[in-house]
């Protein structure tokens, strides 16, 4: 059995409009059977309260689909926002994709192959 890992690269500002797009994208990814979703935020420079709400909603969608959500490559500004809002307790954040691969995939793989 193969573990389906999907990486979603986000960029720019995550606000209400982009948050709605993000929820639709994640819904489609989950419908296609993703076991793990990695949000790569290397190009995200700002998240407003609506965008933060969309991320929380996305987390719930992923949990309801019995999948897992991880975040990587956040900027200092986004890290500060996550800490101020305690979102760093909800999201497991990795420095980059390599750290994610090293720390999560060997554990999750457990005898299964994975595809990114």
N, CA, C and O atoms as a Tinker XYZ file with bonds, in Angstrom:
   464  protein
     1  N      0.849000   -1.184000    0.000000    73     2
     2  CA     0.000000    0.000000    0.000000    64     1     3
     3  C      0.888000    1.237000    0.000000    63     2     4     5
     4  O      1.876000    1.295000    0.731000    81     3
     5  N      0.543000    2.215000   -0.808000    73     3     6
     6  CA     1.350000    3.417000   -0.954000    64     5     7
     7  C      0.750000    4.578000   -0.167000    63     6     8     9
     8  O     -0.460000    4.803000   -0.193000    81     7
     9  N      1.606000    5.302000    0.526000    73     7    10
    10  CA     1.208000    6.472000    1.292000    64     9    11
    11  C      1.179000    7.667000    0.347000    63    10    12    13
    12  O      2.184000    7.969000   -0.296000    81    11
    13  N      0.049000    8.344000    0.256000    73    11    14
    14  CA    -0.106000    9.469000   -0.658000    64    13    15
    15  C      0.153000   10.778000    0.076000    63    14    16    17
    16  O     -0.655000   11.214000    0.896000    81    15
    17  N      1.303000   11.405000   -0.231000    73    15    18
    18  CA     1.688000   12.676000    0.375000    64    17    19
    19  C      1.547000   13.766000   -0.683000    63    18    20    21
    20  O      2.128000   13.665000   -1.763000    81    19
    21  N      0.778000   14.806000   -0.373000    73    19    22
    22  CA     0.577000   15.913000   -1.303000    64    21    23
    23  C      1.160000   17.183000   -0.703000    63    22    24    25
    24  O      0.912000   17.512000    0.457000    81    23
    25  N      1.943000   17.894000   -1.518000    73    23    26
    26  CA     2.519000   19.167000   -1.099000    64    25    27
    27  C      1.754000   20.281000   -1.797000    63    26    28    29
    28  O      1.614000   20.273000   -3.020000    81    27
    29  N      1.263000   21.233000   -1.023000    73    27    30
    30  CA     0.551000   22.374000   -1.561000    64    29    31
    31  C      1.383000   23.623000   -1.268000    63    30    32    33
    32  O      1.582000   23.993000   -0.110000    81    31
    33  N      1.865000   24.266000   -2.333000    73    31    34
    34  CA     2.688000   25.462000   -2.175000    64    33    35
    35  C      1.799000   26.700000   -2.158000    63    34    36    37
    36  O      1.083000   26.979000   -3.120000    81    35
    37  N      1.854000   27.431000   -1.058000    73    35    38
    38  CA     1.060000   28.651000   -0.904000    64    37    39
    39  C      1.959000   29.856000   -1.129000    63    38    40    41
    40  O      3.173000   29.782000   -0.938000    81    39
    41  N      1.347000   30.983000   -1.542000    73    39    42
    42  CA     2.152000   32.184000   -1.766000    64    41    43
    43  C      1.323000   33.438000   -1.525000    63    42    44    45
    44  O      0.092000   33.408000   -1.509000    81    43
    45  N      2.044000   34.540000   -1.339000    73    43    46
    46  CA     1.389000   35.836000   -1.191000    64    45    47
    47  C      0.714000   36.015000    0.140000    63    46    48    49
    48  O      1.244000   35.647000    1.189000    81    47
    49  N     -0.478000   36.595000    0.076000    73    47    50
    50  CA    -1.271000   36.885000    1.265000    64    49    51
    51  C     -2.399000   35.869000    1.362000    63    50    52    53
    52  O     -3.092000   35.604000    0.380000    81    51
    53  N     -2.577000   35.303000    2.548000    73    51    54
    54  CA    -3.708000   34.402000    2.774000    64    53    55
    55  C     -4.750000   35.207000    3.540000    63    54    56    57
    56  O     -4.601000   35.489000    4.729000    81    55
    57  N     -5.805000   35.566000    2.822000    73    55    58
    58  CA    -6.904000   36.340000    3.398000    64    57    59
    59  C     -8.195000   35.561000    3.187000    63    58    60    61
    60  O     -8.155000   34.366000    2.893000    81    59
    61  N     -9.323000   36.215000    3.331000    73    59    62
    62  CA   -10.611000   35.534000    3.188000    64    61    63
    63  C    -10.805000   34.890000    1.831000    63    62    64    65
    64  O    -11.245000   33.743000    1.747000    81    63
    65  N    -10.486000   35.603000    0.774000    73    63    66
    66  CA   -10.668000   35.074000   -0.585000    64    65    67
    67  C     -9.729000   33.914000   -0.826000    63    66    68    69
    68  O    -10.155000   32.848000   -1.270000    81    67
    69  N     -8.452000   34.110000   -0.536000    73    67    70
    70  CA    -7.464000   33.033000   -0.725000    64    69    71
    71  C     -7.747000   31.868000    0.213000    63    70    72    73
    72  O     -7.487000   30.713000   -0.128000    81    71
    73  N     -8.283000   32.173000    1.404000    73    71    74
    74  CA    -8.640000   31.124000    2.359000    64    73    75
    75  C     -9.730000   30.230000    1.817000    63    74    76    77
    76  O     -9.679000   29.012000    1.989000    81    75
    77  N    -10.725000   30.823000    1.159000    73    75    78
    78  CA   -11.787000   30.018000    0.543000    64    77    79
    79  C    -11.231000   29.143000   -0.571000    63    78    80    81
    80  O    -11.618000   27.982000   -0.706000    81    79
    81  N    -10.324000   29.698000   -1.367000    73    79    82
    82  CA    -9.678000   28.910000   -2.422000    64    81    83
    83  C     -8.885000   27.757000   -1.815000    63    82    84    85
    84  O     -8.903000   26.638000   -2.327000    81    83
    85  N     -8.195000   28.042000   -0.727000    73    83    86
    86  CA    -7.406000   27.017000   -0.049000    64    85    87
    87  C     -8.292000   25.876000    0.441000    63    86    88    89
    88  O     -7.945000   24.707000    0.276000    81    87
    89  N     -9.427000   26.204000    1.039000    73    87    90
    90  CA   -10.349000   25.161000    1.511000    64    89    91
    91  C    -10.846000   24.305000    0.362000    63    90    92    93
    92  O    -10.949000   23.085000    0.496000    81    91
    93  N    -11.160000   24.939000   -0.781000    73    91    94
    94  CA   -11.610000   24.169000   -1.952000    64    93    95
    95  C    -10.504000   23.250000   -2.457000    63    94    96    97
    96  O    -10.750000   22.089000   -2.785000    81    95
    97  N     -9.285000   23.778000   -2.517000    73    95    98
    98  CA    -8.155000   22.961000   -2.963000    64    97    99
    99  C     -7.943000   21.766000   -2.047000    63    98   100   101
   100  O     -7.755000   20.642000   -2.512000    81    99
   101  N     -7.973000   22.012000   -0.762000    73    99   102
   102  CA    -7.754000   20.931000    0.197000    64   101   103
   103  C     -8.869000   19.911000    0.126000    63   102   104   105
   104  O     -8.618000   18.711000    0.235000    81   103
   105  N    -10.090000   20.365000   -0.054000    73   103   106
   106  CA   -11.215000   19.439000   -0.208000    64   105   107
   107  C    -10.978000   18.510000   -1.396000    63   106   108   109
   108  O    -11.212000   17.305000   -1.300000    81   107
   109  N    -10.515000   19.067000   -2.512000    73   107   110
   110  CA   -10.231000   18.260000   -3.694000    64   109   111
   111  C     -9.083000   17.289000   -3.470000    63   110   112   113
   112  O     -9.141000   16.140000   -3.906000    81   111
   113  N     -8.045000   17.749000   -2.792000    73   111   114
   114  CA    -6.890000   16.897000   -2.493000    64   113   115
   115  C     -7.316000   15.727000   -1.619000    63   114   116   117
   116  O     -6.906000   14.590000   -1.853000    81   115
   117  N     -8.135000   16.004000   -0.616000    73   115   118
   118  CA    -8.613000   14.946000    0.272000    64   117   119
   119  C     -9.527000   13.973000   -0.479000    63   118   120   121
   120  O     -9.492000   12.768000   -0.229000    81   119
   121  N    -10.336000   14.489000   -1.389000    73   119   122
   122  CA   -11.216000   13.628000   -2.186000    64   121   123
   123  C    -10.414000   12.675000   -3.067000    63   122   124   125
   124  O    -10.882000   11.592000   -3.417000    81   123
   125  N     -9.195000   13.095000   -3.421000    73   123   126
   126  CA    -8.320000   12.244000   -4.237000    64   125   127
   127  C     -7.500000   11.276000   -3.394000    63   126   128   129
   128  O     -6.640000   10.568000   -3.918000    81   127
   129  N     -7.760000   11.242000   -2.105000    73   127   130
   130  CA    -7.155000   10.226000   -1.252000    64   129   131
   131  C     -5.828000   10.557000   -0.610000    63   130   132   133
   132  O     -5.051000    9.647000   -0.320000    81   131
   133  N     -5.539000   11.825000   -0.376000    73   131   134
   134  CA    -4.276000   12.183000    0.281000    64   133   135
   135  C     -4.263000   11.678000    1.720000    63   134   136   137
   136  O     -5.221000   11.879000    2.467000    81   135
   137  N     -3.176000   11.024000    2.099000    73   135   138
   138  CA    -2.995000   10.577000    3.479000    64   137   139
   139  C     -2.349000   11.676000    4.318000    63   138   140   141
   140  O     -2.664000   11.850000    5.495000    81   139
   141  N     -1.435000   12.415000    3.679000    73   139   142
   142  CA    -0.713000   13.493000    4.347000    64   141   143
   143  C     -0.696000   14.703000    3.431000    63   142   144   145
   144  O     -0.445000   14.583000    2.232000    81   143
   145  N     -0.963000   15.864000    4.003000    73   143   146
   146  CA    -0.921000   17.119000    3.260000    64   145   147
   147  C      0.114000   18.022000    3.918000    63   146   148   149
   148  O      0.045000   18.294000    5.117000    81   147
   149  N      1.072000   18.481000    3.121000    73   147   150
   150  CA     2.096000   19.396000    3.596000    64   149   151
   151  C      1.860000   20.758000    2.958000    63   150   152   153
   152  O      1.887000   20.886000    1.734000    81   151
   153  N      1.629000   21.776000    3.786000    73   151   154
   154  CA     1.481000   23.137000    3.297000    64   153   155
   155  C      2.841000   23.808000    3.342000    63   154   156   157
   156  O      3.368000   24.083000    4.420000    81   155
   157  N      3.413000   24.071000    2.168000    73   155   158
   158  CA     4.702000   24.743000    2.072000    64   157   159
   159  C      4.417000   26.238000    1.963000    63   158   160   161
   160  O      3.868000   26.697000    0.961000    81   159
   161  N      4.788000   26.991000    2.988000    73   159   162
   162  CA     4.468000   28.418000    3.064000    64   161   163
   163  C      5.679000   29.314000    2.814000    63   162   164   165
   164  O      5.725000   30.452000    3.281000    81   163
   165  N      6.639000   28.802000    2.088000    73   163   166
   166  CA     7.864000   29.560000    1.828000    64   165   167
   167  C      7.576000   30.919000    1.198000    63   166   168   169
   168  O      8.276000   31.889000    1.489000    81   167
   169  N      6.562000   31.009000    0.343000    73   167   170
   170  CA     6.258000   32.243000   -0.377000    64   169   171
   171  C      5.124000   33.058000    0.257000    63   170   172   173
   172  O      4.684000   34.051000   -0.322000    81   171
   173  N      4.646000   32.645000    1.444000    73   171   174
   174  CA     3.572000   33.381000    2.127000    64   173   175
   175  C      4.198000   34.503000    2.944000    63   174   176   177
   176  O      5.071000   34.261000    3.777000    81   175
   177  N      3.744000   35.747000    2.699000    73   175   178
   178  CA     4.310000   36.854000    3.455000    64   177   179
   179  C      3.340000   37.469000    4.461000    63   178   180   181
   180  O      3.748000   38.301000    5.271000    81   179
   181  N      2.066000   37.078000    4.428000    73   179   182
   182  CA     1.117000   37.623000    5.400000    64   181   183
   183  C     -0.118000   36.733000    5.458000    63   182   184   185
   184  O     -0.565000   36.192000    4.447000    81   183
   185  N     -0.660000   36.595000    6.671000    73   183   186
   186  CA    -1.923000   35.877000    6.879000    64   185   187
   187  C     -2.787000   36.752000    7.757000    63   186   188   189
   188  O     -2.369000   37.145000    8.846000    81   187
   189  N     -4.012000   37.068000    7.287000    73   187   190
   190  CA    -4.913000   37.852000    8.143000    64   189   191
   191  C     -5.810000   36.905000    8.932000    63   190   192   193
   192  O     -5.674000   35.686000    8.826000    81   191
   193  N     -6.722000   37.457000    9.717000    73   191   194
   194  CA    -7.562000   36.626000   10.589000    64   193   195
   195  C     -8.453000   35.675000    9.796000    63   194   196   197
   196  O     -8.699000   34.552000   10.238000    81   195
   197  N     -8.937000   36.100000    8.643000    73   195   198
   198  CA    -9.752000   35.213000    7.802000    64   197   199
   199  C     -8.914000   34.069000    7.256000    63   198   200   201
   200  O     -9.379000   32.932000    7.180000    81   199
   201  N     -7.688000   34.368000    6.877000    73   199   202
   202  CA    -6.779000   33.331000    6.396000    64   201   203
   203  C     -6.437000   32.340000    7.490000    63   202   204   205
   204  O     -6.339000   31.137000    7.247000    81   203
   205  N     -6.255000   32.857000    8.703000    73   203   206
   206  CA    -5.985000   31.989000    9.838000    64   205   207
   207  C     -7.184000   31.075000   10.102000    63   206   208   209
   208  O     -7.025000   29.891000   10.399000    81   207
   209  N     -8.375000   31.644000    9.989000    73   207   210
   210  CA    -9.593000   30.841000   10.138000    64   209   211
   211  C     -9.682000   29.754000    9.083000    63   210   212   213
   212  O    -10.128000   28.644000    9.372000    81   211
   213  N     -9.261000   30.063000    7.861000    73   211   214
   214  CA    -9.268000   29.072000    6.785000    64   213   215
   215  C     -8.301000   27.937000    7.091000    63   214   216   217
   216  O     -8.595000   26.777000    6.803000    81   215
   217  N     -7.150000   28.261000    7.672000    73   215   218
   218  CA    -6.187000   27.223000    8.038000    64   217   219
   219  C     -6.750000   26.313000    9.132000    63   218   220   221
   220  O     -6.555000   25.098000    9.098000    81   219
   221  N     -7.443000   26.904000   10.092000    73   219   222
   222  CA    -8.066000   26.109000   11.154000    64   221   223
   223  C     -9.146000   25.208000   10.551000    63   222   224   225
   224  O     -9.241000   24.029000   10.895000    81   223
   225  N     -9.953000   25.766000    9.654000    73   223   226
   226  CA   -10.986000   24.982000    8.977000    64   225   227
   227  C    -10.364000   23.842000    8.171000    63   226   228   229
   228  O    -10.884000   22.726000    8.163000    81   227
   229  N     -9.253000   24.126000    7.497000    73   227   230
   230  CA    -8.560000   23.107000    6.712000    64   229   231
   231  C     -8.062000   21.980000    7.608000    63   230   232   233
   232  O     -8.119000   20.805000    7.245000    81   231
   233  N     -7.575000   22.357000    8.777000    73   231   234
   234  CA    -7.106000   21.353000    9.731000    64   233   235
   235  C     -8.231000   20.411000   10.121000    63   234   236   237
   236  O     -8.038000   19.198000   10.206000    81   235
   237  N     -9.406000   20.976000   10.356000    73   235   238
   238  CA   -10.561000   20.151000   10.717000    64   237   239
   239  C    -10.980000   19.247000    9.558000    63   238   240   241
   240  O    -11.328000   18.085000    9.768000    81   239
   241  N    -10.946000   19.777000    8.347000    73   239   242
   242  CA   -11.283000   18.967000    7.171000    64   241   243
   243  C    -10.336000   17.776000    7.048000    63   242   244   245
   244  O    -10.765000   16.656000    6.771000    81   243
   245  N     -9.060000   18.027000    7.256000    73   243   246
   246  CA    -8.056000   16.970000    7.147000    64   245   247
   247  C     -8.284000   15.913000    8.232000    63   246   248   249
   248  O     -8.221000   14.714000    7.959000    81   247
   249  N     -8.545000   16.355000    9.438000    73   247   250
   250  CA    -8.811000   15.404000   10.532000    64   249   251
   251  C    -10.055000   14.566000   10.241000    63   250   252   253
   252  O    -10.064000   13.357000   10.472000    81   251
   253  N    -11.103000   15.214000    9.733000    73   251   254
   254  CA   -12.335000   14.492000    9.415000    64   253   255
   255  C    -12.127000   13.452000    8.318000    63   254   256   257
   256  O    -12.836000   12.447000    8.260000    81   255
   257  N    -11.152000   13.702000    7.454000    73   255   258
   258  CA   -10.841000   12.761000    6.374000    64   257   259
   259  C     -9.855000   11.688000    6.839000    63   258   260   261
   260  O     -9.410000   10.861000    6.043000    81   259
   261  N     -9.517000   11.706000    8.130000    73   259   262
   262  CA    -8.566000   10.757000    8.707000    64   261   263
   263  C     -7.189000   10.864000    8.050000    63   262   264   265
   264  O     -6.492000    9.865000    7.872000    81   263
   265  N     -6.817000   12.075000    7.701000    73   263   266
   266  CA    -5.511000   12.365000    7.111000    64   265   267
   267  C     -4.737000   13.244000    8.090000    63   266   268   269
   268  O     -5.213000   13.541000    9.186000    81   267
   269  N     -3.537000   13.655000    7.678000    73   267   270
   270  CA    -2.713000   14.487000    8.544000    64   269   271
   271  C     -2.240000   15.716000    7.785000    63   270   272   273
   272  O     -1.993000   15.665000    6.580000    81   271
   273  N     -2.118000   16.837000    8.520000    73   271   274
   274  CA    -1.687000   18.103000    7.942000    64   273   275
   275  C     -0.424000   18.584000    8.651000    63   274   276   277
   276  O     -0.334000   18.570000    9.879000    81   275
   277  N      0.548000   19.007000    7.846000    73   275   278
   278  CA     1.790000   19.574000    8.365000    64   277   279
   279  C      2.081000   20.864000    7.614000    63   278   280   281
   280  O      1.567000   21.089000    6.519000    81   279
   281  N      2.913000   21.709000    8.217000    73   279   282
   282  CA     3.279000   22.998000    7.633000    64   281   283
   283  C      4.797000   23.099000    7.617000    63   282   284   285
   284  O      5.468000   22.627000    8.534000    81   283
   285  N      5.336000   23.722000    6.564000    73   283   286
   286  CA     6.785000   23.946000    6.536000    64   285   287
   287  C      7.112000   25.302000    5.930000    63   286   288   289
   288  O      6.286000   25.934000    5.271000    81   287
   289  N      8.340000   25.721000    6.177000    73   287   290
   290  CA     8.942000   26.906000    5.545000    64   289   291
   291  C      8.186000   28.204000    5.820000    63   290   292   293
   292  O      7.947000   28.986000    4.900000    81   291
   293  N      7.808000   28.441000    7.077000    73   291   294
   294  CA     7.095000   29.675000    7.379000    64   293   295
   295  C      8.092000   30.810000    7.641000    63   294   296   297
   296  O      9.203000   30.584000    8.120000    81   295
   297  N      7.671000   32.017000    7.318000    73   295   298
   298  CA     8.497000   33.203000    7.549000    64   297   299
   299  C      8.469000   33.560000    9.035000    63   298   300   301
   300  O      7.656000   33.035000    9.796000    81   299
   301  N      9.359000   34.452000    9.432000    73   299   302
   302  CA     9.381000   34.900000   10.830000    64   301   303
   303  C      8.066000   35.576000   11.212000    63   302   304   305
   304  O      7.586000   35.419000   12.335000    81   303
   305  N      7.482000   36.331000   10.270000    73   303   306
   306  CA     6.218000   37.016000   10.556000    64   305   307
   307  C      5.079000   36.015000   10.781000    63   306   308   309
   308  O      4.277000   36.178000   11.700000    81   307
   309  N      5.015000   34.996000    9.949000    73   307   310
   310  CA     3.970000   33.971000   10.113000    64   309   311
   311  C      4.225000   33.179000   11.392000    63   310   312   313
   312  O      3.280000   32.835000   12.103000    81   311
   313  N      5.490000   32.886000   11.693000    73   311   314
   314  CA     5.823000   32.172000   12.931000    64   313   315
   315  C      5.343000   32.976000   14.145000    63   314   316   317
   316  O      4.782000   32.413000   15.086000    81   315
   317  N      5.568000   34.293000   14.118000    73   315   318
   318  CA     5.142000   35.158000   15.215000    64   317   319
   319  C      3.617000   35.128000   15.351000    63   318   320   321
   320  O      3.086000   35.056000   16.459000    81   319
   321  N      2.922000   35.184000   14.218000    73   319   322
   322  CA     1.453000   35.119000   14.245000    64   321   323
   323  C      0.987000   33.794000   14.845000    63   322   324   325
   324  O      0.079000   33.774000   15.676000    81   323
   325  N      1.604000   32.693000   14.428000    73   323   326
   326  CA     1.249000   31.376000   14.969000    64   325   327
   327  C      1.480000   31.337000   16.484000    63   326   328   329
   328  O      0.672000   30.772000   17.221000    81   327
   329  N      2.572000   31.932000   16.943000    73   327   330
   330  CA     2.866000   31.927000   18.374000    64   329   331
   331  C      1.886000   32.810000   19.149000    63   330   332   333
   332  O      1.405000   32.417000   20.212000    81   331
   333  N      1.590000   34.001000   18.621000    73   331   334
   334  CA     0.664000   34.915000   19.300000    64   333   335
   335  C     -0.741000   34.346000   19.402000    63   334   336   337
   336  O     -1.435000   34.571000   20.393000    81   335
   337  N     -1.160000   33.612000   18.385000    73   335   338
   338  CA    -2.518000   33.054000   18.353000    64   337   339
   339  C     -2.559000   31.617000   18.857000    63   338   340   341
   340  O     -3.611000   30.978000   18.846000    81   339
   341  N     -1.395000   31.105000   19.304000    73   339   342
   342  CA    -1.263000   29.731000   19.800000    64   341   343
   343  C     -1.515000   28.684000   18.712000    63   342   344   345
   344  O     -1.771000   27.520000   19.016000    81   343
   345  N     -1.442000   29.094000   17.462000    73   343   346
   346  CA    -1.630000   28.154000   16.349000    64   345   347
   347  C     -0.449000   27.188000   16.240000    63   346   348   349
   348  O     -0.559000   26.118000   15.641000    81   347
   349  N      0.679000   27.581000   16.827000    73   347   350
   350  CA     1.837000   26.686000   16.815000    64   349   351
   351  C      1.571000   25.421000   17.628000    63   350   352   353
   352  O      2.323000   24.451000   17.533000    81   351
   353  N      0.512000   25.429000   18.422000    73   351   354
   354  CA     0.102000   24.232000   19.161000    64   353   355
   355  C     -0.795000   23.339000   18.304000    63   354   356   357
   356  O     -0.941000   22.150000   18.586000    81   355
   357  N     -1.386000   23.904000   17.270000    73   355   358
   358  CA    -2.278000   23.151000   16.390000    64   357   359
   359  C     -1.513000   22.566000   15.212000    63   358   360   361
   360  O     -1.712000   21.409000   14.840000    81   359
   361  N     -0.631000   23.381000   14.629000    73   359   362
   362  CA     0.118000   22.956000   13.450000    64   361   363
   363  C      1.489000   22.438000   13.845000    63   362   364   365
   364  O      2.185000   23.052000   14.654000    81   363
   365  N      1.870000   21.319000   13.279000    73   363   366
   366  CA     3.241000   20.857000   13.440000    64   365   367
   367  C      4.035000   21.488000   12.303000    63   366   368   369
   368  O      3.799000   21.196000   11.131000    81   367
   369  N      4.979000   22.356000   12.664000    73   367   370
   370  CA     5.713000   23.162000   11.684000    64   369   371
   371  C      7.151000   22.653000   11.563000    63   370   372   373
   372  O      7.824000   22.390000   12.560000    81   371
   373  N      7.599000   22.525000   10.319000    73   371   374
   374  CA     8.970000   22.108000   10.031000    64   373   375
   375  C      9.701000   23.232000    9.320000    63   374   376   377
   376  O      9.087000   24.040000    8.623000    81   375
   377  N     11.008000   23.281000    9.498000    73   375   378
   378  CA    11.819000   24.337000    8.898000    64   377   379
   379  C     11.700000   24.330000    7.373000    63   378   380   381
   380  O     11.634000   25.391000    6.752000    81   379
   381  N     11.673000   23.139000    6.768000    73   379   382
   382  CA    11.587000   23.014000    5.317000    64   381   383
   383  C     11.118000   21.605000    4.960000    63   382   384   385
   384  O     10.845000   20.792000    5.844000    81   383
   385  N     11.027000   21.323000    3.662000    73   383   386
   386  CA    10.558000   20.016000    3.206000    64   385   387
   387  C     11.504000   18.897000    3.624000    63   386   388   389
   388  O     11.065000   17.792000    3.943000    81   387
   389  N     12.796000   19.186000    3.622000    73   387   390
   390  CA    13.762000   18.158000    4.003000    64   389   391
   391  C     13.562000   17.709000    5.446000    63   390   392   393
   392  O     13.607000   16.514000    5.739000    81   391
   393  N     13.342000   18.657000    6.340000    73   391   394
   394  CA    13.104000   18.287000    7.738000    64   393   395
   395  C     11.818000   17.468000    7.856000    63   394   396   397
   396  O     11.770000   16.486000    8.598000    81   395
   397  N     10.791000   17.868000    7.133000    73   395   398
   398  CA     9.535000   17.103000    7.109000    64   397   399
   399  C      9.798000   15.662000    6.677000    63   398   400   401
   400  O      9.352000   14.719000    7.330000    81   399
   401  N     10.523000   15.501000    5.576000    73   399   402
   402  CA    10.817000   14.158000    5.059000    64   401   403
   403  C     11.598000   13.328000    6.069000    63   402   404   405
   404  O     11.337000   12.136000    6.234000    81   403
   405  N     12.550000   13.953000    6.740000    73   403   406
   406  CA    13.390000   13.237000    7.702000    64   405   407
   407  C     12.630000   12.833000    8.957000    63   406   408   409
   408  O     12.849000   11.749000    9.498000    81   407
   409  N     11.736000   13.705000    9.422000    73   407   410
   410  CA    11.098000   13.463000   10.714000    64   409   411
   411  C      9.737000   12.785000   10.625000    63   410   412   413
   412  O      9.356000   12.050000   11.536000    81   411
   413  N      9.005000   13.017000    9.554000    73   411   414
   414  CA     7.643000   12.488000    9.487000    64   413   415
   415  C      7.549000   11.222000    8.634000    63   414   416   417
   416  O      6.965000   10.227000    9.063000    81   415
   417  N      8.107000   11.256000    7.457000    73   415   418
   418  CA     7.900000   10.140000    6.536000    64   417   419
   419  C      8.420000    8.799000    7.031000    63   418   420   421
   420  O      7.746000    7.790000    6.824000    81   419
   421  N      9.593000    8.730000    7.679000    73   419   422
   422  CA    10.016000    7.417000    8.175000    64   421   423
   423  C      9.039000    6.831000    9.195000    63   422   424   425
   424  O      8.826000    5.619000    9.231000    81   423
   425  N      8.455000    7.683000   10.012000    73   423   426
   426  CA     7.496000    7.228000   11.022000    64   425   427
   427  C      6.179000    6.813000   10.361000    63   426   428   429
   428  O      5.640000    5.745000   10.649000    81   427
   429  N      5.668000    7.668000    9.473000    73   427   430
   430  CA     4.390000    7.418000    8.823000    64   429   431
   431  C      4.470000    6.246000    7.850000    63   430   432   433
   432  O      3.506000    5.503000    7.667000    81   431
   433  N      5.623000    6.100000    7.239000    73   431   434
   434  CA     5.770000    5.075000    6.203000    64   433   435
   435  C      5.511000    3.692000    6.780000    63   434   436   437
   436  O      4.727000    2.929000    6.217000    81   435
   437  N      6.145000    3.360000    7.874000    73   435   438
   438  CA     5.936000    2.094000    8.568000    64   437   439
   439  C      5.709000    0.932000    7.601000    63   438   440   441
   440  O      4.698000    0.234000    7.672000    81   439
   441  N      6.653000    0.745000    6.715000    73   439   442
   442  CA     6.551000   -0.370000    5.781000    64   441   443
   443  C      5.811000   -0.054000    4.500000    63   442   444   445
   444  O      5.699000   -0.910000    3.623000    81   443
   445  N      5.299000    1.172000    4.374000    73   443   446
   446  CA     4.588000    1.552000    3.153000    64   445   447
   447  C      5.474000    2.474000    2.315000    63   446   448   449
   448  O      6.313000    3.202000    2.846000    81   447
   449  N      5.280000    2.430000    1.043000    73   447   450
   450  CA     5.987000    3.359000    0.169000    64   449   451
   451  C      5.245000    4.684000    0.188000    63   450   452   453
   452  O      4.054000    4.733000    0.495000    81   451
   453  N      5.942000    5.740000   -0.137000    73   451   454
   454  CA     5.270000    7.026000   -0.196000    64   453   455
   455  C      5.569000    7.720000   -1.507000    63   454   456   457
   456  O      6.593000    7.477000   -2.145000    81   455
   457  N      4.647000    8.593000   -1.895000    73   455   458
   458  CA     4.774000    9.339000   -3.136000    64   457   459
   459  C      4.556000   10.812000   -2.825000    63   458   460   461
   460  O      3.551000   11.184000   -2.219000    81   459
   461  N      5.500000   11.646000   -3.242000    73   459   462
   462  CA     5.338000   13.086000   -3.054000    64   461   463
   463  C      5.246000   13.727000   -4.418000    63   462   464
   464  O      5.106000   14.945000   -4.519000    81   463
